[in-house]
Amino acid sequence: MRAYDCIAKKRDGEELTEEEIRYLISSYVSGKIPDYQMAAFLMAAYFQGMTDRETAVMTQAVAHSGDMVDLSGIQGVKADKHSTGGVGDKTTMIVAPIVAACGVKVAKMSGRGLGHTGGTIDKLEAIPGFRTTLSKVEFADVVNRTGLSIVGQSGNLAPADKKMYALRDVTATVDSIPLIAVSIMGKKLAAGNDSILLDVKTGSGAFMKTLDASVSLAKCMVAIGEAAGKRTAALITNMDVPLGNYIGNALEVKEAVQVLKDRGPADLKQVCLHLAAGMLELSGKGSMEECLELAREALKSGAAFERFLAMVEAQGGDTACILDPDRLPAAPFRHEIKAEKEGYLTHIDTEACGIASMLLGAGRETKESVLDYGAGIILKKKPGDWVKAGDVLAVLLASGEELFPDAEAKFRSALKLSPQRPEAEKLIYGKVSRDGVELF
């Protein structure tokens, strides 16, 4: 078998066999197929697409290209969640403790951010002492004792995805639904959980900018998960506006704590409750409505907060910073952005807002960038609010005042004001499961 023949076959729009796909992945990981041939194959797949069967087979090949996580040492049902990413997306820190408080184990591997804002692991590392690298034995022990653990991806997990994504990133082949699905689900299947809830973001701050594209990606990933024997579903959620009011690593930990104490922004709480309910439903805890009630009670009773506190303590974090979030890292300089005219705030371009936070130090411009855990943005106005000239729209936080001008210019470019009040946008657009697509 030759890589050349597989490339030519996909170039001409033909369907590859299971044997051909597994050969491509295994030979690429072992170094027998060079980067230039895999790049050619990925470009052929980008233009010709992939069938559902090809996508499912390739996902399994990617999942088995390295270590398969064994969670058999963790008692009970184990649920996973994956978000396609966004600005102000601190949902994992809220959802995982809610689900754990309801009796379902969450053994989660999360990633770092590159670009707009930090990833979940970056946010947790804003808690002094918090360890995001644990041994397999420690990981299982923390989950068994506290109900949850969130760690960084370690070991040789899905190495084929790491190598292929690096190629896609520099060959303009990232924006392909089958290849995105393979990348996400390859890691999820390797992570070893019983069920997977996907949070597929849509809007200006998301990878998928339209609802149709988000639904297509969700359908593809759900089909892969179900074919692999994992209970899988997806919620399509709004990332056209930043989620919550805080953007930045320590700031988002603070806001997560607010919600876990049954306070915090209504939009963030609503999305988190639905994500938690989705995980609980997949884990056999009842209907979506019954699971929503379980999730609400976990917040109201304080059980979810106690689970988060227990995880932080078990992973070496300073619990004093959770009991009093004002002790978390804070930037020394603050700058208010004030409205120059009146009107309704109709839109905040989420991507531009994320870039503004990166310019303040809250995100990475390159892999080598050092995060400032205390930097970020506090939103004082959200779409739908009436704004008067002079009102504070947002507060920027940074380690130096010289960072404010560029960040303010980028943030202002994200804003749209109008005399007409905008219609309220949905936070959750729909659900995709093995039963089909349900739009709300």
Secondary structure by P-SEA (a helix, b strand, c coil): ccaaaaaaaaaacccccaaaaaaaaaaaaaccccaaaaaaaaaaaaaacccaaaaaaaaaaaaaccbbbbccccccbbbbbbbcccccccccccaaaaaaaaccccbbbbbbbccccccaaaaaaccccccccccaaaaaaaaaaccccccccccccaaaaaaaaaaaaaacccccaaaaaaaaaaaaaaccccbbbbbcccccccccccaaaaaaaaaaaaaaaaaaccbbbbbbbbccccccccccaaaaaaaaaaaaaccccaaaaaaaaaaaaaaaaaaccccaaaaaaaaaaaaaaaaaaaaaaaaaaaacccccccccccccccccbbbbbbbcccccccccaaaaaaaaaaaaccccccccccccccbbbbbccccccccccccccbbbbcccccccaaaaaaaaaacccccccccccccccccccccccccc
